[in-house]
Amino acid sequence: MASLPPEITENTPQPIAWAGGDCPLPPQTLVQIQCVFEAEFDHTQPPRRASAWYRRWNRDHGDECGITHYVIVDGGAA
């Protein structure tokens, strides 16, 4: 059996796919995100409030930095 990278465990939440649109979360929710240009999800990134990514949630304008996946971190409250 292959071992998991140290930042990923059996309890690591799976990223939620995001196709663009208004942010689906309350502004204070702590999240990690993956953008269009990233090949895989980085579970080691520091969490930030969902509102910090305001311009990245809506990908309708063709932003290459738009969000493709997100994870709510530790219950999500900041």
ZABANU-605531 format. One record per atom (N, C-alpha, C): residue in one letter; atom name; residue number from 1; x negated, y, z negated. Coordinates in pm, whole numbers, plus 50000, padded with zeros to 5 digits. Layout:
N
{'A'; 'CA'; NUM; {X; Y; Z}},
...
This chain:
78
{'M'; 'N'; 1; {49916; 49882; 50000}},
{'M'; 'CA'; 1; {50000; 50000; 50000}},
{'M'; 'C'; 1; {49911; 50124; 50000}},
{'A'; 'N'; 2; {49943; 50220; 50086}},
{'A'; 'CA'; 2; {49865; 50344; 50094}},
{'A'; 'C'; 2; {49894; 50430; 49971}},
{'S'; 'N'; 3; {49792; 50497; 49922}},
{'S'; 'CA'; 3; {49813; 50584; 49806}},
{'S'; 'C'; 3; {49859; 50721; 49853}},
{'L'; 'N'; 4; {49935; 50787; 49767}},
{'L'; 'CA'; 4; {49986; 50921; 49797}},
{'L'; 'C'; 4; {49880; 51025; 49766}},
{'P'; 'N'; 5; {49879; 51136; 49842}},
{'P'; 'CA'; 5; {49789; 51245; 49804}},
{'P'; 'C'; 5; {49818; 51288; 49661}},
{'P'; 'N'; 6; {49719; 51344; 49588}},
{'P'; 'CA'; 6; {49739; 51375; 49446}},
{'P'; 'C'; 6; {49854; 51472; 49418}},
{'E'; 'N'; 7; {49887; 51560; 49512}},
{'E'; 'CA'; 7; {49995; 51656; 49488}},
{'E'; 'C'; 7; {50134; 51597; 49514}},
{'I'; 'N'; 8; {50138; 51474; 49570}},
{'I'; 'CA'; 8; {50266; 51411; 49601}},
{'I'; 'C'; 8; {50282; 51286; 49516}},
{'T'; 'N'; 9; {50393; 51277; 49446}},
{'T'; 'CA'; 9; {50425; 51160; 49365}},
{'T'; 'C'; 9; {50560; 51107; 49411}},
{'E'; 'N'; 10; {50602; 50997; 49351}},
{'E'; 'CA'; 10; {50734; 50943; 49383}},
{'E'; 'C'; 10; {50845; 51040; 49345}},
{'N'; 'N'; 11; {50817; 51131; 49251}},
{'N'; 'CA'; 11; {50918; 51227; 49206}},
{'N'; 'C'; 11; {50913; 51360; 49281}},
{'T'; 'N'; 12; {50821; 51374; 49377}},
{'T'; 'CA'; 12; {50810; 51497; 49453}},
{'T'; 'C'; 12; {50935; 51515; 49539}},
{'P'; 'N'; 13; {51003; 51630; 49528}},
{'P'; 'CA'; 13; {51124; 51649; 49607}},
{'P'; 'C'; 13; {51093; 51654; 49757}},
{'Q'; 'N'; 14; {51181; 51597; 49835}},
{'Q'; 'CA'; 14; {51165; 51600; 49979}},
{'Q'; 'C'; 14; {51210; 51737; 50032}},
{'P'; 'N'; 15; {51134; 51793; 50126}},
{'P'; 'CA'; 15; {51174; 51922; 50185}},
{'P'; 'C'; 15; {51309; 51912; 50253}},
{'I'; 'N'; 16; {51386; 52019; 50242}},
{'I'; 'CA'; 16; {51518; 52030; 50304}},
{'I'; 'C'; 16; {51500; 52102; 50437}},
{'A'; 'N'; 17; {51547; 52042; 50546}},
{'A'; 'CA'; 17; {51536; 52104; 50678}},
{'A'; 'C'; 17; {51622; 52230; 50685}},
{'W'; 'N'; 18; {51570; 52332; 50753}},
{'W'; 'CA'; 18; {51639; 52459; 50766}},
{'W'; 'C'; 18; {51636; 52503; 50913}},
{'A'; 'N'; 19; {51752; 52534; 50969}},
{'A'; 'CA'; 19; {51762; 52571; 51110}},
{'A'; 'C'; 19; {51776; 52721; 51132}},
{'G'; 'N'; 20; {51772; 52799; 51025}},
{'G'; 'CA'; 20; {51782; 52945; 51036}},
{'G'; 'C'; 20; {51918; 52995; 50991}},
{'G'; 'N'; 21; {51926; 53123; 50964}},
{'G'; 'CA'; 21; {52049; 53185; 50916}},
{'G'; 'C'; 21; {52022; 53256; 50785}},
{'D'; 'N'; 22; {52129; 53301; 50721}},
{'D'; 'CA'; 22; {52116; 53370; 50593}},
{'D'; 'C'; 22; {52060; 53274; 50488}},
{'C'; 'N'; 23; {51983; 53328; 50396}},
{'C'; 'CA'; 23; {51924; 53247; 50289}},
{'C'; 'C'; 23; {52035; 53171; 50215}},
{'P'; 'N'; 24; {52019; 53040; 50198}},
{'P'; 'CA'; 24; {52124; 52960; 50134}},
{'P'; 'C'; 24; {52118; 52960; 49981}},
{'L'; 'N'; 25; {52024; 53035; 49924}},
{'L'; 'CA'; 25; {51998; 53029; 49781}},
{'L'; 'C'; 25; {52014; 53165; 49714}},
{'P'; 'N'; 26; {52041; 53166; 49583}},
{'P'; 'CA'; 26; {52039; 53292; 49510}},
{'P'; 'C'; 26; {51898; 53354; 49517}},
{'P'; 'N'; 27; {51887; 53487; 49521}},
{'P'; 'CA'; 27; {51758; 53554; 49539}},
{'P'; 'C'; 27; {51649; 53515; 49440}},
{'Q'; 'N'; 28; {51684; 53482; 49317}},
{'Q'; 'CA'; 28; {51585; 53450; 49214}},
{'Q'; 'C'; 28; {51537; 53306; 49216}},
{'T'; 'N'; 29; {51593; 53223; 49303}},
{'T'; 'CA'; 29; {51557; 53082; 49310}},
{'T'; 'C'; 29; {51411; 53065; 49351}},
{'L'; 'N'; 30; {51337; 52983; 49277}},
{'L'; 'CA'; 30; {51197; 52955; 49312}},
{'L'; 'C'; 30; {51191; 52847; 49419}},
{'V'; 'N'; 31; {51119; 52877; 49526}},
{'V'; 'CA'; 31; {51108; 52783; 49637}},
{'V'; 'C'; 31; {50965; 52774; 49689}},
{'Q'; 'N'; 32; {50938; 52665; 49755}},
{'Q'; 'CA'; 32; {50821; 52649; 49841}},
{'Q'; 'C'; 32; {50878; 52636; 49981}},
{'I'; 'N'; 33; {50807; 52686; 50081}},
{'I'; 'CA'; 33; {50860; 52684; 50217}},
{'I'; 'C'; 33; {50757; 52628; 50315}},
{'Q'; 'N'; 34; {50808; 52585; 50429}},
{'Q'; 'CA'; 34; {50724; 52546; 50542}},
{'Q'; 'C'; 34; {50768; 52631; 50659}},
{'C'; 'N'; 35; {50671; 52688; 50731}},
{'C'; 'CA'; 35; {50702; 52773; 50846}},
{'C'; 'C'; 35; {50682; 52699; 50977}},
{'V'; 'N'; 36; {50731; 52757; 51085}},
{'V'; 'CA'; 36; {50722; 52699; 51218}},
{'V'; 'C'; 36; {50579; 52656; 51252}},
{'F'; 'N'; 37; {50481; 52738; 51220}},
{'F'; 'CA'; 37; {50343; 52711; 51260}},
{'F'; 'C'; 37; {50273; 52605; 51176}},
{'E'; 'N'; 38; {50335; 52557; 51068}},
{'E'; 'CA'; 38; {50272; 52458; 50980}},
{'E'; 'C'; 38; {50311; 52317; 51021}},
{'A'; 'N'; 39; {50214; 52228; 51034}},
{'A'; 'CA'; 39; {50239; 52091; 51079}},
{'A'; 'C'; 39; {50306; 52005; 50971}},
{'E'; 'N'; 40; {50279; 52035; 50844}},
{'E'; 'CA'; 40; {50339; 51956; 50736}},
{'E'; 'C'; 40; {50362; 52043; 50613}},
{'F'; 'N'; 41; {50442; 51992; 50522}},
{'F'; 'CA'; 41; {50477; 52068; 50403}},
{'F'; 'C'; 41; {50362; 52067; 50304}},
{'D'; 'N'; 42; {50330; 52184; 50246}},
{'D'; 'CA'; 42; {50223; 52198; 50148}},
{'D'; 'C'; 42; {50284; 52205; 50009}},
{'H'; 'N'; 43; {50284; 52094; 49938}},
{'H'; 'CA'; 43; {50344; 52090; 49804}},
{'H'; 'C'; 43; {50259; 52160; 49699}},
{'T'; 'N'; 44; {50138; 52203; 49735}},
{'T'; 'CA'; 44; {50051; 52271; 49638}},
{'T'; 'C'; 44; {50067; 52422; 49640}},
{'Q'; 'N'; 45; {50143; 52475; 49734}},
{'Q'; 'CA'; 45; {50160; 52620; 49741}},
{'Q'; 'C'; 45; {50233; 52673; 49617}},
{'P'; 'N'; 46; {50200; 52792; 49572}},
{'P'; 'CA'; 46; {50272; 52847; 49456}},
{'P'; 'C'; 46; {50416; 52882; 49495}},
{'P'; 'N'; 47; {50510; 52854; 49405}},
{'P'; 'CA'; 47; {50649; 52889; 49435}},
{'P'; 'C'; 47; {50669; 53040; 49433}},
{'R'; 'N'; 48; {50763; 53087; 49513}},
{'R'; 'CA'; 48; {50801; 53228; 49516}},
{'R'; 'C'; 48; {50952; 53236; 49517}},
{'R'; 'N'; 49; {51004; 53351; 49478}},
{'R'; 'CA'; 49; {51149; 53372; 49481}},
{'R'; 'C'; 49; {51199; 53367; 49625}},
{'A'; 'N'; 50; {51317; 53311; 49642}},
{'A'; 'CA'; 50; {51377; 53301; 49776}},
{'A'; 'C'; 50; {51385; 53437; 49843}},
{'S'; 'N'; 51; {51410; 53541; 49765}},
{'S'; 'CA'; 51; {51422; 53676; 49821}},
{'S'; 'C'; 51; {51291; 53727; 49881}},
{'A'; 'N'; 52; {51177; 53672; 49838}},
{'A'; 'CA'; 52; {51048; 53713; 49892}},
{'A'; 'C'; 52; {51035; 53672; 50038}},
{'W'; 'N'; 53; {51112; 53573; 50080}},
{'W'; 'CA'; 53; {51108; 53523; 50217}},
{'W'; 'C'; 53; {51224; 53575; 50300}},
{'Y'; 'N'; 54; {51281; 53687; 50260}},
{'Y'; 'CA'; 54; {51402; 53741; 50322}},
{'Y'; 'C'; 54; {51398; 53737; 50474}},
{'R'; 'N'; 55; {51292; 53785; 50537}},
{'R'; 'CA'; 55; {51284; 53793; 50683}},
{'R'; 'C'; 55; {51254; 53659; 50748}},
{'R'; 'N'; 56; {51213; 53561; 50669}},
{'R'; 'CA'; 56; {51176; 53431; 50725}},
{'R'; 'C'; 56; {51292; 53332; 50733}},
{'W'; 'N'; 57; {51397; 53352; 50651}},
{'W'; 'CA'; 57; {51509; 53258; 50651}},
{'W'; 'C'; 57; {51580; 53258; 50785}},
{'N'; 'N'; 58; {51604; 53375; 50842}},
{'N'; 'CA'; 58; {51678; 53386; 50967}},
{'N'; 'C'; 58; {51579; 53378; 51083}},
{'R'; 'N'; 59; {51582; 53268; 51154}},
{'R'; 'CA'; 59; {51487; 53246; 51264}},
{'R'; 'C'; 59; {51547; 53281; 51400}},
{'D'; 'N'; 60; {51662; 53342; 51403}},
{'D'; 'CA'; 60; {51729; 53372; 51529}},
{'D'; 'C'; 60; {51651; 53466; 51619}},
{'H'; 'N'; 61; {51559; 53543; 51561}},
{'H'; 'CA'; 61; {51484; 53640; 51640}},
{'H'; 'C'; 61; {51354; 53582; 51695}},
{'G'; 'N'; 62; {51335; 53451; 51685}},
{'G'; 'CA'; 62; {51218; 53386; 51745}},
{'G'; 'C'; 62; {51090; 53400; 51667}},
{'D'; 'N'; 63; {51097; 53431; 51541}},
{'D'; 'CA'; 63; {50980; 53450; 51457}},
{'D'; 'C'; 63; {50904; 53319; 51440}},
{'E'; 'N'; 64; {50780; 53315; 51483}},
{'E'; 'CA'; 64; {50698; 53195; 51468}},
{'E'; 'C'; 64; {50666; 53164; 51322}},
{'C'; 'N'; 65; {50691; 53257; 51234}},
{'C'; 'CA'; 65; {50668; 53234; 51091}},
{'C'; 'C'; 65; {50798; 53198; 51019}},
{'G'; 'N'; 66; {50904; 53170; 51093}},
{'G'; 'CA'; 66; {51032; 53137; 51033}},
{'G'; 'C'; 66; {51026; 53007; 50954}},
{'I'; 'N'; 67; {51113; 52995; 50857}},
{'I'; 'CA'; 67; {51119; 52878; 50769}},
{'I'; 'C'; 67; {51183; 52760; 50842}},
{'T'; 'N'; 68; {51119; 52644; 50833}},
{'T'; 'CA'; 68; {51175; 52520; 50889}},
{'T'; 'C'; 68; {51219; 52423; 50780}},
{'H'; 'N'; 69; {51157; 52433; 50661}},
{'H'; 'CA'; 69; {51189; 52345; 50548}},
{'H'; 'C'; 69; {51166; 52422; 50418}},
{'Y'; 'N'; 70; {51236; 52380; 50313}},
{'Y'; 'CA'; 70; {51213; 52440; 50181}},
{'Y'; 'C'; 70; {51238; 52337; 50072}},
{'V'; 'N'; 71; {51179; 52365; 49956}},
{'V'; 'CA'; 71; {51198; 52283; 49836}},
{'V'; 'C'; 71; {51231; 52379; 49722}},
{'I'; 'N'; 72; {51334; 52348; 49646}},
{'I'; 'CA'; 72; {51366; 52423; 49525}},
{'I'; 'C'; 72; {51276; 52368; 49414}},
{'V'; 'N'; 73; {51207; 52458; 49345}},
{'V'; 'CA'; 73; {51106; 52418; 49248}},
{'V'; 'C'; 73; {51158; 52425; 49104}},
{'D'; 'N'; 74; {51138; 52318; 49029}},
{'D'; 'CA'; 74; {51167; 52313; 48885}},
{'D'; 'C'; 74; {51300; 52376; 48846}},
{'G'; 'N'; 75; {51407; 52333; 48904}},
{'G'; 'CA'; 75; {51538; 52385; 48868}},
{'G'; 'C'; 75; {51571; 52516; 48937}},
{'G'; 'N'; 76; {51472; 52583; 48992}},
{'G'; 'CA'; 76; {51493; 52698; 49077}},
{'G'; 'C'; 76; {51508; 52833; 49013}},
{'A'; 'N'; 77; {51520; 52844; 48880}},
{'A'; 'CA'; 77; {51541; 52976; 48818}},
{'A'; 'C'; 77; {51407; 53046; 48793}},
{'A'; 'N'; 78; {51401; 53171; 48834}},
{'A'; 'CA'; 78; {51280; 53251; 48810}},
{'A'; 'C'; 78; {51296; 53336; 48687}},
